[in-house]
Amino acid sequence: MSHHQRRIDWAKLRAEGYDFAFIKATEGGDYRDPLFTANWPAAERAGLARGAYHFFTFCTAGDKQAANFLAVVAPGQAMLPPAVDIEFHGNCAQPPPAADIRAELATFLQRVEASYARRPILYVTNRSYKQIVGGGFSDYPIWARNIFREPRVEGWTFWQYADRGRVDGVAGLVDLDLYRGTREEFLGCMKAGACR
């Protein structure tokens, strides 16, 4: 969820049987989603497990992006591990070489992981996994986007299976995701430590 969905009736979402939501907090070095401060407590009040995510900008230093995220989402809250959205769509027009992106991403992840004492979740498309994440970040949980079939990324934890979903409580289109695991494993994902 983000400001793109405008006003959200979180209680209706929970009543419909949804268990969790990832909510956009930040992007790049200075953008902050204007509805995060409303959505974040509202999701908790409705009883949804909530996770905050950052859209990683390829043309901004990783430490600056981590500082932006940490200024908006304070560590120590009841939440899913922080997530970082890594994709080419909507990113800077002239991205640097993949090796440079990986280096800045590693900086971002190290700072966020140290602050939350838990490993962030990496949201990937097929392209971003192949060109940036695959082989270099194998210890991180993966949130894979594939709206055509089950992800081929080995060991994925979350799967975005739709990007044009309609749900009661949201006026616009939403992404739909599922968690791969048991309810007990999901509850463990909410606690400190790894989310597998």
SULLINBEL-V161859 format. One record per pair of residues at least 4 apart in sequence whose ideal C-beta (glycine too) atoms are under 8 Angstrom apart, sorted by sequence separation. I is the first residue (numbers start at 1). J is the second residue. D is the distance in Angstrom with one decimal. If there is no record, write none. Layout:
BEGIN
i = [I & I]
j = [J & J]
d = [D & D]
END
This chain:
BEGIN
i = [1 & 9 & 10 & 11 & 12 & 14 & 27 & 32 & 35 & 36 & 37 & 38 & 39 & 40 & 41 & 42 & 44 & 60 & 61 & 62 & 63 & 64 & 65 & 66 & 67 & 68 & 69 & 70 & 73 & 87 & 91 & 96 & 97 & 98 & 99 & 100 & 101 & 102 & 103 & 104 & 105 & 106 & 107 & 108 & 109 & 110 & 111 & 112 & 113 & 116 & 124 & 125 & 126 & 127 & 128 & 129 & 130 & 132 & 133 & 146 & 166 & 170 & 181 & 182 & 183 & 184 & 185 & 186 & 187 & 8 & 13 & 26 & 43 & 60 & 70 & 96 & 113 & 124 & 128 & 129 & 146 & 151 & 181 & 188 & 26 & 27 & 44 & 73 & 95 & 113 & 145 & 146 & 189 & 1 & 25 & 26 & 43 & 88 & 113 & 133 & 144 & 166 & 167 & 179 & 188 & 189 & 13 & 25 & 57 & 112 & 124 & 151 & 165 & 166 & 181 & 24 & 56 & 73 & 124 & 133 & 142 & 144 & 150 & 164 & 165 & 167 & 23 & 26 & 40 & 163 & 165 & 179 & 10 & 25 & 54 & 109 & 122 & 142 & 165 & 185 & 24 & 40 & 144 & 163 & 23 & 69 & 129 & 142 & 143 & 146 & 147 & 162 & 163 & 54 & 142 & 143 & 144 & 145 & 146 & 147 & 162 & 25 & 54 & 122 & 129 & 142 & 143 & 144 & 145 & 146 & 147 & 160 & 161 & 181 & 23 & 36 & 141 & 142 & 143 & 144 & 147 & 160 & 161 & 23 & 52 & 141 & 143 & 160 & 161 & 122 & 124 & 145 & 159 & 86 & 121 & 122 & 124 & 126 & 134 & 158 & 159 & 1 & 23 & 52 & 119 & 120 & 121 & 122 & 123 & 124 & 125 & 126 & 158 & 1 & 2 & 3 & 52 & 84 & 119 & 121 & 122 & 123 & 124 & 158 & 159 & 1 & 2 & 21 & 119 & 121 & 123 & 157 & 158 & 1 & 157 & 31 & 84 & 129 & 156 & 157 & 84 & 126 & 21 & 23 & 25 & 27 & 28 & 52 & 105 & 20 & 21 & 22 & 23 & 24 & 25 & 26 & 27 & 29 & 51 & 54 & 56 & 84 & 105 & 109 & 6 & 10 & 19 & 20 & 21 & 22 & 23 & 24 & 25 & 26 & 28 & 50 & 51 & 53 & 54 & 56 & 124 & 3 & 18 & 19 & 20 & 21 & 22 & 23 & 27 & 49 & 50 & 51 & 52 & 53 & 54 & 55 & 56 & 58 & 82 & 102 & 106 & 2 & 3 & 8 & 20 & 22 & 24 & 29 & 49 & 51 & 52 & 53 & 54 & 101 & 106 & 109 & 3 & 10 & 14 & 28 & 29 & 51 & 53 & 59 & 60 & 105 & 157 & 2 & 10 & 13 & 14 & 40 & 58 & 59 & 98 & 8 & 14 & 44 & 57 & 58 & 82 & 98 & 102 & 143 & 10 & 11 & 13 & 29 & 55 & 57 & 59 & 81 & 123 & 10 & 29 & 32 & 36 & 59 & 82 & 84 & 86 & 87 & 89 & 121 & 28 & 31 & 58 & 59 & 81 & 83 & 84 & 86 & 87 & 88 & 121 & 123 & 1 & 10 & 29 & 30 & 58 & 81 & 82 & 83 & 84 & 85 & 86 & 87 & 157 & 26 & 29 & 65 & 81 & 82 & 83 & 84 & 88 & 157 & 28 & 32 & 75 & 81 & 83 & 87 & 88 & 62 & 66 & 70 & 75 & 80 & 87 & 155 & 26 & 62 & 66 & 70 & 75 & 86 & 26 & 58 & 61 & 62 & 65 & 69 & 25 & 60 & 62 & 63 & 67 & 62 & 63 & 66 & 70 & 26 & 58 & 61 & 62 & 66 & 86 & 25 & 26 & 62 & 86 & 25 & 63 & 56 & 62 & 66 & 56 & 141 & 54 & 141 & 141 & 22 & 87 & 20 & 81 & 83 & 22 & 51 & 53 & 118 & 121 & 117 & 118 & 119 & 118 & 119 & 118 & 81 & 80 & 80 & 79 & 78 & 81 & 80 & 22 & 49 & 49 & 18 & 16 & 16 & 15 & 16 & 13 & 15 & 13 & 22 & 12 & 13 & 12 & 13 & 20 & 11 & 9 & 10 & 20 & 9 & 19 & 8 & 9 & 8 & 7 & 5 & 6 & 5 & 6 & 20 & 5 & 19 & 4 & 1 & 5 & 1]
j = [5 & 13 & 14 & 15 & 16 & 18 & 31 & 36 & 39 & 40 & 41 & 42 & 43 & 44 & 45 & 46 & 48 & 64 & 65 & 66 & 67 & 68 & 69 & 70 & 71 & 72 & 73 & 74 & 77 & 91 & 95 & 100 & 101 & 102 & 103 & 104 & 105 & 106 & 107 & 108 & 109 & 110 & 111 & 112 & 113 & 114 & 115 & 116 & 117 & 120 & 128 & 129 & 130 & 131 & 132 & 133 & 134 & 136 & 137 & 150 & 170 & 174 & 185 & 186 & 187 & 188 & 189 & 190 & 191 & 13 & 18 & 31 & 48 & 65 & 75 & 101 & 118 & 129 & 133 & 134 & 151 & 156 & 186 & 193 & 32 & 33 & 50 & 79 & 101 & 119 & 151 & 152 & 195 & 8 & 32 & 33 & 50 & 95 & 120 & 140 & 151 & 173 & 174 & 186 & 195 & 196 & 21 & 33 & 65 & 120 & 132 & 159 & 173 & 174 & 189 & 33 & 65 & 82 & 133 & 142 & 151 & 153 & 159 & 173 & 174 & 176 & 33 & 36 & 50 & 173 & 175 & 189 & 21 & 36 & 65 & 120 & 133 & 153 & 176 & 196 & 36 & 52 & 156 & 175 & 36 & 82 & 142 & 155 & 156 & 159 & 160 & 175 & 176 & 68 & 156 & 157 & 158 & 159 & 160 & 161 & 176 & 40 & 69 & 137 & 144 & 157 & 158 & 159 & 160 & 161 & 162 & 175 & 176 & 196 & 39 & 52 & 157 & 158 & 159 & 160 & 163 & 176 & 177 & 40 & 69 & 158 & 160 & 177 & 178 & 140 & 142 & 163 & 177 & 105 & 140 & 141 & 143 & 145 & 153 & 177 & 178 & 21 & 43 & 72 & 139 & 140 & 141 & 142 & 143 & 144 & 145 & 146 & 178 & 22 & 23 & 24 & 73 & 105 & 140 & 142 & 143 & 144 & 145 & 179 & 180 & 23 & 24 & 43 & 141 & 143 & 145 & 179 & 180 & 24 & 180 & 55 & 108 & 153 & 180 & 181 & 109 & 152 & 48 & 50 & 52 & 54 & 55 & 79 & 132 & 48 & 49 & 50 & 51 & 52 & 53 & 54 & 55 & 57 & 79 & 82 & 84 & 112 & 133 & 137 & 35 & 39 & 48 & 49 & 50 & 51 & 52 & 53 & 54 & 55 & 57 & 79 & 80 & 82 & 83 & 85 & 153 & 33 & 48 & 49 & 50 & 51 & 52 & 53 & 57 & 79 & 80 & 81 & 82 & 83 & 84 & 85 & 86 & 88 & 112 & 132 & 136 & 33 & 34 & 39 & 51 & 53 & 55 & 60 & 80 & 82 & 83 & 84 & 85 & 132 & 137 & 140 & 35 & 42 & 46 & 60 & 61 & 83 & 85 & 91 & 92 & 137 & 189 & 35 & 43 & 46 & 47 & 73 & 91 & 92 & 131 & 42 & 48 & 78 & 91 & 92 & 116 & 132 & 136 & 177 & 45 & 46 & 48 & 64 & 90 & 92 & 94 & 116 & 158 & 46 & 65 & 68 & 72 & 95 & 118 & 120 & 122 & 123 & 125 & 157 & 65 & 68 & 95 & 96 & 118 & 120 & 121 & 123 & 124 & 125 & 158 & 160 & 39 & 48 & 67 & 68 & 96 & 119 & 120 & 121 & 122 & 123 & 124 & 125 & 195 & 65 & 68 & 104 & 120 & 121 & 122 & 123 & 127 & 196 & 68 & 72 & 115 & 121 & 123 & 127 & 128 & 103 & 107 & 111 & 116 & 121 & 128 & 196 & 68 & 104 & 108 & 112 & 117 & 128 & 69 & 101 & 104 & 105 & 108 & 112 & 69 & 104 & 106 & 107 & 111 & 107 & 108 & 111 & 115 & 72 & 104 & 107 & 108 & 112 & 132 & 72 & 73 & 109 & 133 & 73 & 111 & 105 & 111 & 115 & 108 & 194 & 108 & 195 & 196 & 80 & 145 & 80 & 141 & 143 & 83 & 121 & 123 & 192 & 195 & 192 & 193 & 194 & 194 & 195 & 195 & 189 & 189 & 190 & 190 & 190 & 195 & 195 & 143 & 186 & 190 & 167 & 167 & 168 & 168 & 169 & 167 & 169 & 168 & 177 & 168 & 169 & 169 & 170 & 177 & 169 & 168 & 169 & 179 & 169 & 179 & 169 & 170 & 170 & 171 & 170 & 171 & 171 & 172 & 186 & 172 & 186 & 172 & 170 & 174 & 174]
d = [5.2 & 6.9 & 6.5 & 6.3 & 6.3 & 6.4 & 4.0 & 6.6 & 5.3 & 5.7 & 7.8 & 6.1 & 6.0 & 7.1 & 6.1 & 6.4 & 7.3 & 5.8 & 7.0 & 6.2 & 6.4 & 6.7 & 6.6 & 6.1 & 6.3 & 6.9 & 6.0 & 7.7 & 7.5 & 6.7 & 6.3 & 4.0 & 7.3 & 6.2 & 6.5 & 6.5 & 6.0 & 6.3 & 6.8 & 6.5 & 6.2 & 6.2 & 6.6 & 6.2 & 5.7 & 6.3 & 6.4 & 6.2 & 7.6 & 7.6 & 4.8 & 6.8 & 6.4 & 5.9 & 5.1 & 4.9 & 5.6 & 7.6 & 5.1 & 6.9 & 7.7 & 5.3 & 3.6 & 7.0 & 6.4 & 6.5 & 6.5 & 7.1 & 7.2 & 7.0 & 4.8 & 6.2 & 4.7 & 5.6 & 7.3 & 6.1 & 6.8 & 4.1 & 6.1 & 5.0 & 4.6 & 4.8 & 5.9 & 7.2 & 5.4 & 7.5 & 5.9 & 7.8 & 6.5 & 5.6 & 7.9 & 7.5 & 4.0 & 6.2 & 7.1 & 6.9 & 4.3 & 7.2 & 6.2 & 8.0 & 3.6 & 6.7 & 5.8 & 5.3 & 7.8 & 7.7 & 7.2 & 6.0 & 6.6 & 5.3 & 7.9 & 5.6 & 6.5 & 7.4 & 7.6 & 4.5 & 6.4 & 6.6 & 5.3 & 7.7 & 7.9 & 4.6 & 6.9 & 4.8 & 4.9 & 7.7 & 7.7 & 7.9 & 6.7 & 7.4 & 6.7 & 7.4 & 8.0 & 4.9 & 6.6 & 5.7 & 5.7 & 5.5 & 4.0 & 7.3 & 6.6 & 7.1 & 4.4 & 5.2 & 6.2 & 7.0 & 7.6 & 6.6 & 7.2 & 7.0 & 7.2 & 6.7 & 8.0 & 7.5 & 4.6 & 6.4 & 7.3 & 8.0 & 7.4 & 6.2 & 4.1 & 7.7 & 4.4 & 6.1 & 7.2 & 5.9 & 3.8 & 5.6 & 4.3 & 7.1 & 5.8 & 5.3 & 6.0 & 7.5 & 4.9 & 7.5 & 4.1 & 7.6 & 7.5 & 7.1 & 5.6 & 7.1 & 7.0 & 6.0 & 7.7 & 7.6 & 6.9 & 4.8 & 6.5 & 4.9 & 6.2 & 7.6 & 6.3 & 6.8 & 7.1 & 7.1 & 7.1 & 7.9 & 7.8 & 5.4 & 5.4 & 5.5 & 6.4 & 7.6 & 6.8 & 6.6 & 4.8 & 5.6 & 4.3 & 5.9 & 5.0 & 6.8 & 7.1 & 7.2 & 7.2 & 7.4 & 4.4 & 7.5 & 5.6 & 7.4 & 6.7 & 8.0 & 6.8 & 5.8 & 6.5 & 5.0 & 3.6 & 5.4 & 6.7 & 5.1 & 6.9 & 7.0 & 7.1 & 6.9 & 5.9 & 7.9 & 6.7 & 5.6 & 6.3 & 7.4 & 7.1 & 7.9 & 5.3 & 6.1 & 4.3 & 6.8 & 7.1 & 6.6 & 6.9 & 5.8 & 7.7 & 7.7 & 7.2 & 7.8 & 6.5 & 4.8 & 3.9 & 7.2 & 5.9 & 7.1 & 5.1 & 7.5 & 8.0 & 7.4 & 7.6 & 7.7 & 6.6 & 4.0 & 5.8 & 4.4 & 5.8 & 5.7 & 6.1 & 7.3 & 3.7 & 5.6 & 3.3 & 7.1 & 7.4 & 6.2 & 6.9 & 5.3 & 6.5 & 6.0 & 6.9 & 7.4 & 7.3 & 7.1 & 6.4 & 7.8 & 6.7 & 6.8 & 5.7 & 4.0 & 5.2 & 4.5 & 5.2 & 8.0 & 5.6 & 5.9 & 7.9 & 5.4 & 5.2 & 6.3 & 6.8 & 5.0 & 6.9 & 4.5 & 5.9 & 7.0 & 7.3 & 6.7 & 6.8 & 5.5 & 7.9 & 7.2 & 4.4 & 4.6 & 4.5 & 4.7 & 7.1 & 5.6 & 5.5 & 7.8 & 8.0 & 7.6 & 7.8 & 7.1 & 5.2 & 6.7 & 5.1 & 7.9 & 5.1 & 3.6 & 5.3 & 7.1 & 5.6 & 7.2 & 6.3 & 5.2 & 5.9 & 5.6 & 5.5 & 7.3 & 7.0 & 4.9 & 6.7 & 4.0 & 7.5 & 6.1 & 7.4 & 7.0 & 7.9 & 3.6 & 5.5 & 7.2 & 6.5 & 6.6 & 7.8 & 5.5 & 6.0 & 7.4 & 7.3 & 6.7 & 6.1 & 7.6 & 4.1 & 6.9 & 4.8 & 6.2 & 7.4 & 6.3 & 7.2 & 7.3 & 6.7 & 7.6 & 6.0 & 6.6 & 7.7 & 6.1 & 6.4 & 6.3 & 4.8 & 4.1 & 6.0 & 4.5 & 5.6 & 4.8 & 6.0 & 7.6 & 5.5 & 7.8 & 5.7 & 7.3 & 7.5 & 6.7 & 5.8 & 6.1 & 7.1 & 5.5 & 5.0 & 5.3 & 5.6 & 7.5 & 6.2 & 7.6 & 7.2 & 7.5 & 4.8 & 7.4 & 5.0 & 7.8 & 4.8 & 3.7 & 4.8 & 7.1 & 7.6 & 4.7 & 4.8 & 5.1 & 6.0 & 6.1 & 5.3 & 6.5 & 6.2 & 7.7 & 7.1 & 5.4 & 7.8 & 3.4 & 7.3 & 3.9 & 5.6 & 5.4 & 7.7 & 7.4 & 3.7 & 5.4 & 6.1 & 4.8 & 7.8 & 7.8 & 6.2 & 5.1 & 6.2 & 6.3 & 7.5 & 7.8 & 6.6 & 7.0 & 7.9 & 4.8 & 6.0 & 7.3 & 7.6 & 6.6 & 7.1 & 6.1 & 5.7 & 7.3 & 6.7 & 5.6 & 6.2 & 5.9 & 6.2 & 5.8 & 7.3 & 7.2 & 7.4 & 7.1 & 6.2 & 6.2 & 7.5 & 7.0 & 4.8 & 6.8 & 7.9 & 7.5 & 5.7 & 7.1 & 6.2 & 5.2 & 7.8 & 6.8 & 6.4 & 8.0 & 7.4 & 7.3 & 5.1 & 4.5 & 3.1 & 7.2 & 8.0 & 7.5 & 7.8 & 7.0 & 7.1 & 3.8 & 7.8 & 6.2 & 7.4 & 5.5 & 7.2 & 5.2 & 6.1 & 7.3 & 6.5 & 7.8 & 5.2 & 7.4 & 6.6 & 7.8 & 6.1 & 6.8]
END
